[in-house]
Amino acid sequence: MSSQPVSIVGAGPTGALLAILLRRRGMPVTVYDSRPLHQSADAGRSINLALADRGIHALKTAGVYDAIRSAGVPMRGRMIHDRHGGTSLQPYGQRPQEMLLSISRERLRRALLEVAAQQGARVNFEHRLETADFAAGTAQLRDLRGDRLLHVAMRPLLAGDGAGSRMRRCLVEHGLIGAQEVDLGHGYKELSIPAGPDGEYRMAHDALHIWPRGGHMLIALPNEDGSFTATLFLPNRGDPSFATLEDPAAIEGFLRDQFPDACALMPHRVREFQARPIGFLGTVYAASWRHAGMTALIGDAAHAIVPFHGQGMNCCFEDCVEFDTCVGRHESWEACFARFEALRKPNTDAIAAMALENYLEMRERVADPDFRLQQALALELERRHPQRFIPRYSMVMFHHEIPYLLALERGAVQARLLARLTAGRTNLAQIDFEDAAREIGSLLPPI
Ligand SMILES: Cc1cc2nc3c(=O)[nH]c(=O)nc-3n(C[C@H](O)[C@H](O)[C@H](O)COP(=O)(O)OP(=O)(O)OC[C@H]3O[C@@H](n4cnc5c(N)ncnc54)[C@H](O)[C@@H]3O)c2cc1C
């Protein structure tokens, strides 16, 4: 396998990191992407991303973290904004390394592609995958610069072509796999919070800001240049929704009513709201990710999720490391693909479920006193029983060694325990910690 040329479709985070890892094995790698090299942020895609432990671990494994780290802005907790402009900070974890890095999507893309090219990967931009002929074992790509059709042998071709994957759709059209794209029914728009006159941040920059409002929410992540990128998540239909907010007065009225303190920092809010597209949010469920030893889906192409746990790209990076390990352990591409899918799919299904649950947590529960007490108790139980009790959020965000599925399973046990221990209580002093210790000892084996 090691001398066989590999084609990768998609030079997003997944395709770029995969190219680096496979080049390190000495494999000849050619990457194709439909976009030009110098296209700035994708229309309608998030401008910045939260990079967490799983992503950081994968970047370290590939030897590229040091090239990227300085571009990130650390975020140590959630800053919750109430309807009257009041704020409160909920720390994400309790150790210095338990933070997220807000990183520019474009900087990350360029850094990864630069390393991939330095290591000898050939990257062909403006090459779009159009279709695949599974009987002949070839994929058709169009060179958009000369409008030429290329026939590329799938020996193999790895498809990291994102949530709307053309390869996934080809596999479905040929009856080779089943897959569904489930629409969340909510979309998003990005709005900007510019830096102050001297380039300073106009809110705390070491936090991810959230304006939870029940059925919808606004969030904001810091950028390196003193600005923030805010994202409004809202239903597509109903009231309020993107369907009811069309004229400038309605948009302005809604934003002012719901997010008065944020409005004071967003001078271009109405213009941006009108100009920017509504981003699609959904989950991809594919029954299988591969066909013979010819092609395999990886990253969002295989399992796109909603962005509410900030894990989509982190999960894709973890895919790349796990895929690379499978490459090292198997003699044929077919066996490698089968093993990758068997190991990875239960975990990507788990993060898909947790990401959906987290939407409710972010837009509603973070403002609820019972939830806050449970969160404070979870951190206290972690202090007292660090080997056995780790809050689910921390397992997902700060512990790459804990698979997503295990985080989901242990999280369910912990959630029941937290609900029982806090029932009818309003503060930590009222908690029966002896009872908690007994239950933890019997329900949660050491990790
Ligand atoms: C609003 C929002 C916020 C998010 N925030 C976070 C976050 O904070 N943290 C996090 O971890 N994740 C986040 N994500 C998820 C993250 O963006 C994705 O998981 C990640 O981009 C997936 O990487 P990918 O390379 O698999 O796919 P993509 O990033 O979609 O890249 C696919 C690439 O394939 C190319 N391509 C597509 N079709 C073709 C074709 N036919 N032929 C050739 N090339 C093609 C595209 O041009 C693109 O370069 C967020 C997503 C959204 C929508």
The ligand as a Tripos MOL2 file, in Angstrom:
@<TRIPOS>MOLECULE
LIG
   53    58     1     0     0
SMALL
NO_CHARGES

@<TRIPOS>ATOM
      1 C1        -21.4420   27.6130   11.7250 C.3       1 LIG1
      2 C2        -20.4430   26.5130   11.9420 C.ar      1 LIG1
      3 C3        -19.5800   26.6160   13.0190 C.ar      1 LIG1
      4 C4        -18.6590   25.6020   13.2510 C.ar      1 LIG1
      5 N1        -17.8450   25.7150   14.3370 N.ar      1 LIG1
      6 C5        -16.9920   24.7090   14.6230 C.ar      1 LIG1
      7 C6        -16.1300   24.7960   15.7540 C.ar      1 LIG1
      8 O1        -16.1550   25.7830   16.5050 O.2       1 LIG1
      9 N2        -15.2850   23.7710   16.0060 N.ar      1 LIG1
     10 C7        -15.2440   22.6580   15.2160 C.ar      1 LIG1
     11 O2        -14.4770   21.7250   15.5100 O.2       1 LIG1
     12 N3        -16.0310   22.5550   14.1100 N.ar      1 LIG1
     13 C8        -16.8870   23.5410   13.8050 C.ar      1 LIG1
     14 N4        -17.6740   23.4600   12.6850 N.ar      1 LIG1
     15 C9        -17.5770   22.2530   11.8410 C.3       1 LIG1
     16 C10       -16.4330   22.3580   10.8280 C.3       1 LIG1
     17 O3        -16.6090   23.5080   10.0390 O.3       1 LIG1
     18 C11       -16.4490   21.1130    9.9360 C.3       1 LIG1
     19 O4        -16.5580   19.9400   10.7120 O.3       1 LIG1
     20 C12       -15.1540   21.0370    9.0960 C.3       1 LIG1
     21 O5        -15.0220   22.1750    8.2890 O.3       1 LIG1
     22 C13       -15.1990   19.7870    8.2210 C.3       1 LIG1
     23 O6        -14.0150   19.7080    7.4900 O.3       1 LIG1
     24 P1        -13.9850   18.8780    6.1180 P.3       1 LIG1
     25 O7        -12.6220   19.1060    5.5620 O.co2     1 LIG1
     26 O8        -14.4320   17.4840    6.3710 O.co2     1 LIG1
     27 O9        -15.0880   19.5590    5.2120 O.3       1 LIG1
     28 P2        -15.0960   21.0510    4.6320 P.3       1 LIG1
     29 O10       -14.5070   22.0050    5.5910 O.co2     1 LIG1
     30 O11       -16.4740   21.2900    4.1700 O.co2     1 LIG1
     31 O12       -14.1140   20.9930    3.3850 O.3       1 LIG1
     32 C14       -14.4920   20.2900    2.2140 C.3       1 LIG1
     33 C15       -13.6050   20.7350    1.0750 C.3       1 LIG1
     34 O13       -13.9960   19.9860   -0.0670 O.3       1 LIG1
     35 C16       -14.1150   20.8550   -1.1690 C.3       1 LIG1
     36 N5        -15.1180   20.2800   -2.0690 N.ar      1 LIG1
     37 C17       -16.4560   20.1820   -1.8600 C.ar      1 LIG1
     38 N6        -17.0560   19.5700   -2.8990 N.ar      1 LIG1
     39 C18       -16.0850   19.2740   -3.7790 C.ar      1 LIG1
     40 C19       -16.0690   18.6260   -5.0550 C.ar      1 LIG1
     41 N7        -17.2000   18.1840   -5.6450 N.pl3     1 LIG1
     42 N8        -14.8860   18.4900   -5.6810 N.ar      1 LIG1
     43 C20       -13.7310   18.9350   -5.1090 C.ar      1 LIG1
     44 N9        -13.6870   19.5480   -3.9090 N.ar      1 LIG1
     45 C21       -14.8510   19.7140   -3.2490 C.ar      1 LIG1
     46 C22       -14.5140   22.2000   -0.5920 C.3       1 LIG1
     47 O14       -14.1330   23.2640   -1.4330 O.3       1 LIG1
     48 C23       -13.7580   22.2000    0.7300 C.3       1 LIG1
     49 O15       -12.4830   22.7740    0.6020 O.3       1 LIG1
     50 C24       -18.5980   24.4780   12.4070 C.ar      1 LIG1
     51 C25       -19.4580   24.3810   11.3090 C.ar      1 LIG1
     52 C26       -20.3770   25.3920   11.0770 C.ar      1 LIG1
     53 C27       -21.3000   25.2680    9.9010 C.3       1 LIG1
@<TRIPOS>BOND
     1     1     2 1
     2     2     3 ar
     3     2    52 ar
     4     3     4 ar
     5     4     5 ar
     6     4    50 ar
     7     5     6 ar
     8     6     7 ar
     9     6    13 1
    10     7     8 2
    11     7     9 ar
    12     9    10 ar
    13    10    11 2
    14    10    12 ar
    15    12    13 ar
    16    13    14 ar
    17    14    15 1
    18    14    50 ar
    19    15    16 1
    20    16    17 1
    21    16    18 1
    22    18    19 1
    23    18    20 1
    24    20    21 1
    25    20    22 1
    26    22    23 1
    27    23    24 1
    28    24    25 2
    29    24    26 1
    30    24    27 1
    31    27    28 1
    32    28    29 2
    33    28    30 1
    34    28    31 1
    35    31    32 1
    36    32    33 1
    37    33    34 1
    38    33    48 1
    39    34    35 1
    40    35    36 1
    41    35    46 1
    42    36    37 ar
    43    36    45 ar
    44    37    38 ar
    45    38    39 ar
    46    39    40 ar
    47    39    45 ar
    48    40    41 1
    49    40    42 ar
    50    42    43 ar
    51    43    44 ar
    52    44    45 ar
    53    46    47 1
    54    46    48 1
    55    48    49 1
    56    50    51 ar
    57    51    52 ar
    58    52    53 1
@<TRIPOS>SUBSTRUCTURE
     1 LIG1         1 GROUP 0 **** ****
